[in-house]
Amino acid sequence: MARLTGRRISQVVILVFLFALAGLGSSAHAAKTIYRCTKDGQITLTDKPCEGSPSPENSNATSSQSSSTTVASSSNLSPVGDWHGQIQYQGRENGQTLAEAHSVEPSSLTFSADGKVSGASQENGCKWLGVWSQGGRMVSIDLSLTGCAYDGLNRRFTGTFLLGVPDSSGEMMLQAFTLPLPGRGARLYDIKGTLRR
């Protein structure tokens, strides 16, 4: 594997995660050991032990040049379960921010195996209820919000929940549009946040 520096390390880590996910066979859960090696100031990530690392029979040897990380992954990504995190609610009218619509709230969502999504943000009163469907890492969501303290948020939202690799986190991105009315312009509402199991 080529030697890497700085910003390229994060790109390689992502590729390693994707490789680990794709090559795990049919088991539901598996793990892959990734070695982070440093030599002459250069960092490399590889699936083989670092040069000069101690062998099991030579446990007295030291290697400050290497470390290993176990990368857990799932061969069948799924959103099913309980998720928690901070969700940001926003609104804009004709491109101008609606200050009264903006809040960041601790939220809890549940994706059930039968395709239902439900949840709530207690502080602003919003309750979530809708359906989900999945295609790989991308989960499509169609839901309605009710009970929100800011009435404009009480409507139908559509969007996505992008599962991370491994699937212990996800990025929520939902939007709703309203048509212009007499005395009021078109509005865009969006809900975004990172949730974790």
N, C-alpha and C positions, 0 to 999 in steps of 0.2 A: 504494500500500500504506500502511496506517495506521502512524503512528509508534509505536515500542515502547520500553519501558523495562524494566530489571531482569529479573525472572523470565520475562516473556513472550517474551524473545528465544529462550530454549531451545525453547519450544513452536513458535515460527515456524521455527526451524532444522529441527526434526523434520518439520514440514509441508513444508518445501522439499525435504527428502530424499525424502519420500514422493511429492511431485509430480514430482521428477526421475525417480524410479523408474517411475512410472506412464506418463509421457509420452515415453518414449525410442524408441518404435517397435519395430522388429524386430531391431535390432542387439544383439549379445550384450553389448557393453560400450560405454558412452558417458559423457560428462561434461557438466556444466552449470556455467556460470560464475555465481556468486552475488556480488552487490556489497553490501558492508557500508558504509553511508553514515552519517556523523555530521553533524548540522546543529543548531546551537543546543543542543548537549548531548543531542540525541535521536538514537537509533540506529535505522536502518531497514535491512531486508534486502530486496533486490529483484533482478529479473533484468535490469534496465536500468542502464547506467552512472550513477554519481552525478552530481548537478548540479554543474557547475564542474570536473568531472574533465578532465584534459588529453586533447585529441584526438590521434590518431597524428601529424597534420601539425604539431602544436604541442607538441613533446616538451620544450620548455624550461619549460612551465607546470608548477607544482607543485600537488599536491592532497593535503594532509594529512587531508582530510575523507573520503577514500574508500579502499577497498581491495577487491580481488576475491579470491574463493576458488573453486577448481574443485572441484565435488562429484562424485566418481566414483560410479557406480552400475551395477548389473547388471540387465538386464531379465528375467533368468531366475535368480532366487535359488536357490542350491543349496548343500547342506552338503558335497558331495563334495570330499575332500581331507584333509590332515593339520591337526590342531588341537592347540594347546598352551595350558596355563594352570594356575592353581591351583584345585584341587577341594577342597571341604570335605565331609567325611564326618561324619555325626552320628547318634546314636541316642537314643531316649527310651522309657522304660517307665512306663506309667501317667502320662505327662506329666512325669516326672522324667528329667533328662539322664543318659545313661550316659557318664560321663567316659572310660571305656576305649575307647569307640567313636569318640570325637572326634579328628579329625586334619585338617590342611590339607596337601595333597600336590601337588607339581608333577606334572602328568599329560599324557599324549599320547593322542589318539584319532584314528582314521582312519575316515572315512565313504567307503565304496567305491560306485561307480556301480551295482553289482548289489544294493544294499540291505543290505549288511553293515556293522556298526560293530564296531570292535575297538580295544583300547588297553590301557594299563597305568599304574599309579601305582607306581613302583619302590620308594619308601620304605616303603609299608605292604604291598607285595606284591600288591595287587589287580590282577587281569587282567579286562578287559572283553571280552565277546563277545555279539553279538546282532544284531538287525535294526532298520532304520529305514524310515519311509515319510513322504512329504511332502505338505502341503497349504498352499501359499503360504509364508509365513515360518515356519510352525509345522511342526517335524519331530517326529514321534512316534517314541519309542524303546522297545524291549522287549529287555532284555538281562539276562545273568547275570554276577555277580561270582564269581570263584574265587581261591583262594590268598591271601586277605586275612589279615593277621596277627591281626586281631580277627575271630573266627569268625562272629559274628553278621552280618557284612556279606556273607558268602558265600551269596548268594541271588539271586532274580530281582527286578529293578527295572523299573518302567515310568515314563514321564514324557515330557518334551518338551525340545527344543533349539530355542530361539527365535532365528532369524537376525536380526541387526541389518541396518540399511540404511545404507551398502552392506554386503554380506554378508561382511565380513572379521572379524566377531566374532559370538559367539552365547552365549546364556544357557542353561546346563544345569540342569534341575530334575527329579530322579528320586526316587521313593519306593518303599518296600516295607513291608508290614505283616505282623505275626505275630499269631496268635490267642493268647489267654491259655492257659497250661498250669498244672498243679498246681505251686504254689510260685513261679510267675512270671507277671507281668501281660502284657497286650498290649504289643507293641512297634511303634514306628514308626522306620524308618531313612530318612534322606534324604541326597541327594548334590546339591550345588549348586556352581556356579562359572561364571566367564566364561572362554571359550576364544577364542583368536585364531589365524588362519591364519599 
